[in-house]
Amino acid sequence: MLDNAANVGRILRSKLRKHLRTKGDPLTIRDMREEIFDWNVRLLMIENACFTLDELSVKYWGECQPIGNVEHANFEPGYSSIIKFIAQGLNQRNIRLSCPVETIEWRQSISTGNLSQANAKPVTVTLADKRRIFADCVIATCSLGYLKENYKKMFNPELPLHLSQAIECLGFGLVNKIFLDFGEPWWGPNDQGFQFIWSKNGRRIFSKQKLATWTRDLTGFNILEGHRAVLLGQVAGRGAYIVETLSEQQVALDCINLLRHFLKREDISVPRRCKRTQWHSNMYIRGAYSHISTNCDATAVTPGILGKPVWCTVTREARDKCIPVIMLAGEATHEKYYSTTHGAFETGIRQAKTFLQYHTEKKC
Ligand SMILES: Cc1cc2nc3c(=O)[nH]c(=O)nc-3n(C[C@H](O)[C@H](O)[C@H](O)COP(=O)(O)OP(=O)(O)OC[C@H]3O[C@@H](n4cnc5c(N)ncnc54)[C@H](O)[C@@H]3O)c2cc1C
């Protein structure tokens, strides 16, 4: 039975305390367990894109499923290659790039008697340059971060309760990546990377301002697959927000100070190039990916609810037909694979099938 204040962070801390009490280990072993726990917390914050583990629902913990056989699939030319591949099979005249959508007006009911073409369509999409598109249906795939910030002014009339509640309750946090390119590796051929496990005393170095505080939220650096001289680090929590405000030169220096201190190697050179993502600053993304937050516990909101269509009743020749007119897709709408690209992909296919089912067959 979960109490009202249950969350993943709290449960894990209490389990650790209980474990340490019952184990009765010597102090050094006990400290070591706590230090590894601390690393794990940082890793879970990255995996769940959250500011703290206290945001995560225990009730829905474990809903996000691993995909199975393929653990890692790297797309060498980047994810845009998938989009390009799909777009090849489409009529290029129907693809409009760099056209941000500003508003989506929709109608709950529509009568298609003698109306003009514009009025006969249940959806009007207005672009940022004020051009309008009249549509039968919209599948919107903007991120949950974008929706949280814009849904109230984007949709007119406002979205039904099940969607507005899901947008408000589901969580959408921040993770950023840092790439450090050294030109030549300074590590050994068998090294895979470096993980930062801080002793309790060692952590004081951050408060003494010898190391940049944001770097405390890094779990470590791994050697980027296929790039023998590049280290890749990920950061969530407060550090993920701070890193967006710093220059890449500063990010590189902070990381090098950390690596030099941690590995006790002053000879580590400054990287040739540093790249860091800024997913929160991107006004069309506003974060990284979604999680099920404690706000979902009471409302029973899950990602699948965000994928439920908005319906419109169309009356034609005195007959009513219900059609979906707005459908949200994207990672945050997948019941089992939320927070992933394959989840996002599957929801797009699913909503497209729903569109075909209702807009090409005579069903109600
Ligand atoms: C650091 C990091 C690491 C990750 N690692 C992994 C991983 O290892 N494996 C994995 O599977 N996933 C990973 N992800 C998550 C993955 O990137 C997302 O789940 C995926 O990109 C979601 O796709 P989407 O189509 O739902 O949304 P998005 O990729 O956010 O695409 C939404 C698109 O909508 C556009 N848009 C928004 N608003 C408008 C508007 N008003 N008008 C027009 N267009 C608009 C945006 O510009 C954007 O192009 C990671 C994400 C991050 C940030």
The ligand as an SDF file (V2000), in Angstrom:
LIG
                    3D

 53 58  0  0  0  0  0  0  0  0999 V2000
   20.0910   13.7850  -24.1690 C   0  0  0  0  0  0  0  0  0  0  0  0
   19.0710   12.8410  -24.7640 C   0  0  0  0  0  0  0  0  0  0  0  0
   19.3650   11.4920  -24.8870 C   0  0  0  0  0  0  0  0  0  0  0  0
   18.4320   10.6090  -25.4220 C   0  0  0  0  0  0  0  0  0  0  0  0
   18.7480    9.2960  -25.5740 N   0  0  0  0  0  0  0  0  0  0  0  0
   17.8690    8.4520  -26.1420 C   0  0  0  0  0  0  0  0  0  0  0  0
   18.2050    7.0910  -26.3860 C   0  0  0  0  0  0  0  0  0  0  0  0
   19.3120    6.6510  -26.1030 O   0  0  0  0  0  0  0  0  0  0  0  0
   17.2690    6.2850  -26.9620 N   0  0  0  0  0  0  0  0  0  0  0  0
   16.0530    6.7410  -27.3030 C   0  0  0  0  0  0  0  0  0  0  0  0
   15.2460    5.9780  -27.8510 O   0  0  0  0  0  0  0  0  0  0  0  0
   15.7000    8.0320  -27.0930 N   0  0  0  0  0  0  0  0  0  0  0  0
   16.5780    8.8860  -26.5190 C   0  0  0  0  0  0  0  0  0  0  0  0
   16.2250   10.2030  -26.3140 N   0  0  0  0  0  0  0  0  0  0  0  0
   14.8260   10.6010  -26.4910 C   0  0  0  0  0  0  0  0  0  0  0  0
   14.4520   10.8550  -27.9240 C   0  0  0  0  0  0  0  0  0  0  0  0
   15.3060   11.8330  -28.4680 O   0  0  0  0  0  0  0  0  0  0  0  0
   12.9960   11.3510  -27.9090 C   0  0  0  0  0  0  0  0  0  0  0  0
   12.1770   10.4020  -27.2790 O   0  0  0  0  0  0  0  0  0  0  0  0
   12.4940   11.5620  -29.3290 C   0  0  0  0  0  0  0  0  0  0  0  0
   13.2570   12.5240  -29.9990 O   0  0  0  0  0  0  0  0  0  0  0  0
   11.0590   12.0250  -29.2790 C   0  0  0  0  0  0  0  0  0  0  0  0
   10.5980   12.2050  -30.5880 O   0  0  0  0  0  0  0  0  0  0  0  0
    9.2650   13.0370  -30.8320 P   0  0  0  0  0  0  0  0  0  0  0  0
    8.9960   12.9610  -32.2860 O   0  0  0  0  0  0  0  0  0  0  0  0
    8.2200   12.6090  -29.8650 O   0  0  0  0  0  0  0  0  0  0  0  0
    9.6160   14.5370  -30.4000 O   0  0  0  0  0  0  0  0  0  0  0  0
   10.7500   15.5100  -30.8920 P   0  0  0  0  0  0  0  0  0  0  0  0
   11.9790   14.7730  -31.2830 O   0  0  0  0  0  0  0  0  0  0  0  0
   10.8360   16.5390  -29.8020 O   0  0  0  0  0  0  0  0  0  0  0  0
   10.1590   16.1520  -32.2130 O   0  0  0  0  0  0  0  0  0  0  0  0
    9.1380   17.1040  -32.1700 C   0  0  0  0  0  0  0  0  0  0  0  0
    9.2920   18.0360  -33.3500 C   0  0  0  0  0  0  0  0  0  0  0  0
    8.1940   18.9310  -33.3530 O   0  0  0  0  0  0  0  0  0  0  0  0
    8.6830   20.1920  -33.7370 C   0  0  0  0  0  0  0  0  0  0  0  0
    7.7420   21.2150  -33.2380 N   0  0  0  0  0  0  0  0  0  0  0  0
    7.4690   21.5780  -31.9730 C   0  0  0  0  0  0  0  0  0  0  0  0
    6.5820   22.5450  -31.9490 N   0  0  0  0  0  0  0  0  0  0  0  0
    6.2480   22.8060  -33.2280 C   0  0  0  0  0  0  0  0  0  0  0  0
    5.3490   23.7330  -33.8430 C   0  0  0  0  0  0  0  0  0  0  0  0
    4.6050   24.5760  -33.1400 N   0  0  0  0  0  0  0  0  0  0  0  0
    5.2620   23.7350  -35.1990 N   0  0  0  0  0  0  0  0  0  0  0  0
    6.0090   22.8830  -35.9540 C   0  0  0  0  0  0  0  0  0  0  0  0
    6.8590   21.9780  -35.4190 N   0  0  0  0  0  0  0  0  0  0  0  0
    6.9800   21.9650  -34.0660 C   0  0  0  0  0  0  0  0  0  0  0  0
   10.0410   20.2920  -33.0730 C   0  0  0  0  0  0  0  0  0  0  0  0
   10.8400   21.2640  -33.6900 O   0  0  0  0  0  0  0  0  0  0  0  0
   10.5540   18.8850  -33.2800 C   0  0  0  0  0  0  0  0  0  0  0  0
   11.2430   18.7720  -34.4950 O   0  0  0  0  0  0  0  0  0  0  0  0
   17.1690   11.1000  -25.8090 C   0  0  0  0  0  0  0  0  0  0  0  0
   16.8760   12.4700  -25.6960 C   0  0  0  0  0  0  0  0  0  0  0  0
   17.8240   13.3230  -25.1890 C   0  0  0  0  0  0  0  0  0  0  0  0
   17.4860   14.7940  -25.0810 C   0  0  0  0  0  0  0  0  0  0  0  0
  1  2  1  0
  2  3  1  0
  2 52  2  0
  3  4  2  0
  4  5  1  0
  4 50  1  0
  5  6  2  0
  6  7  1  0
  6 13  1  0
  7  8  2  0
  7  9  1  0
  9 10  1  0
 10 11  2  0
 10 12  1  0
 12 13  2  0
 13 14  1  0
 14 15  1  0
 14 50  1  0
 15 16  1  0
 16 17  1  0
 16 18  1  0
 18 19  1  0
 18 20  1  0
 20 21  1  0
 20 22  1  0
 22 23  1  0
 23 24  1  0
 24 25  2  0
 24 26  1  0
 24 27  1  0
 27 28  1  0
 28 29  2  0
 28 30  1  0
 28 31  1  0
 31 32  1  0
 32 33  1  0
 33 34  1  0
 33 48  1  0
 34 35  1  0
 35 36  1  0
 35 46  1  0
 36 37  1  0
 36 45  1  0
 37 38  2  0
 38 39  1  0
 39 40  1  0
 39 45  2  0
 40 41  1  0
 40 42  2  0
 42 43  1  0
 43 44  2  0
 44 45  1  0
 46 47  1  0
 46 48  1  0
 48 49  1  0
 50 51  2  0
 51 52  1  0
 52 53  1  0
M  END
$$$$
